Amino acid sequence: MFDLTTRVTARLDAINGRSREETALRIMKVTEEAGEVAAAWIGTLGQNPRKGITHTTDDVANELADVVLAALVAIATLDRDPAEVVAACVGKVANRFPPTP
């Protein structure tokens, strides 16, 4: 997963460069993908009576995975190692939830 993040980031850099604007767009991509998660979830509920049920929970899970990849690319674009950033985050959360004896 982290190797793919490196490849995607390098490809985007080659095509678009890495200006402050490009960095902002990659960060905003995370929000765009999160919006697609929300739309998919609404689709599982059939909340829009005109459309009915349009998505499955598999669709929601796939959209959530898109959020993860977009976030990893955004982290790499900030010249941070996504694996280290994720490991630090996981460690921080793990400290809040110690193993039960």
C-alpha positions in Angstrom: 0.0 0.0 0.0 2.8 2.4 0.9 4.7 1.5 -2.3 1.6 2.4 -4.3 1.3 5.7 -2.5 4.9 6.5 -3.5 4.1 5.6 -7.2 0.9 7.6 -7.2 2.5 10.6 -5.6 5.5 10.5 -8.1 3.1 10.3 -11.0 1.1 13.2 -9.8 4.3 15.2 -9.2 5.4 14.4 -12.8 2.2 15.6 -14.3 1.1 18.5 -12.0 4.2 19.5 -10.1 4.0 20.1 -6.4 3.1 23.8 -5.9 1.2 25.0 -2.8 -2.0 24.9 -5.0 -1.3 21.3 -6.0 -0.7 20.3 -2.4 -4.0 22.0 -1.5 -5.8 20.1 -4.2 -4.4 16.8 -3.0 -5.6 17.6 0.5 -9.0 18.6 -0.7 -9.2 15.3 -2.6 -9.5 13.6 0.8 -12.7 15.7 1.4 -14.0 14.9 -2.1 -13.6 11.2 -1.5 -15.2 11.5 2.0 -18.2 13.1 0.2 -18.4 10.1 -2.0 -18.5 7.9 1.2 -21.4 10.0 2.5 -23.3 9.7 -0.9 -22.8 5.9 -0.9 -24.0 5.6 2.6 -27.1 7.7 1.8 -27.6 5.3 -1.2 -27.6 2.3 1.1 -30.4 3.8 3.1 -32.6 4.8 0.1 -32.9 8.2 1.7 -33.7 9.8 -1.7 -37.2 8.5 -2.5 -36.7 9.4 -6.2 -33.6 7.1 -6.4 -34.3 4.5 -3.8 -31.4 2.2 -2.7 -28.5 2.8 -5.1 -25.5 1.5 -3.1 -24.3 -1.4 -1.0 -22.1 -1.5 2.1 -19.4 -2.9 -0.3 -19.7 0.4 -2.2 -19.3 2.3 1.1 -16.2 0.2 2.1 -14.7 0.8 -1.4 -15.2 4.6 -1.1 -13.6 4.5 2.4 -10.6 2.8 0.9 -10.4 5.7 -1.6 -10.3 8.1 1.3 -7.4 6.2 2.8 -5.4 6.2 -0.4 -6.1 9.9 -1.0 -5.0 10.7 2.6 -1.8 8.7 2.1 -1.0 10.6 -1.1 -1.7 13.9 0.7 0.6 12.9 3.6 3.4 12.0 1.1 2.8 15.3 -0.7 3.7 17.0 2.6 7.1 15.3 2.4 6.2 13.0 5.2 6.6 9.2 5.2 3.0 7.9 5.2 4.0 4.7 6.9 5.6 6.6 9.8 2.7 9.0 10.1 0.2 6.1 10.2 2.3 4.1 12.6 2.5 7.1 15.0 -1.3 7.6 14.7 -2.0 3.9 15.4 0.4 4.0 18.3 -1.3 7.0 19.8 -4.7 5.4 19.5 -3.4 2.1 20.8 -2.2 3.8 24.0 -5.8 4.9 24.6 -7.0 1.3 24.3 -4.6 -1.0 26.2 -5.0 -4.7 25.8 -7.4 -6.3 28.2 -5.8 -8.8 30.6 
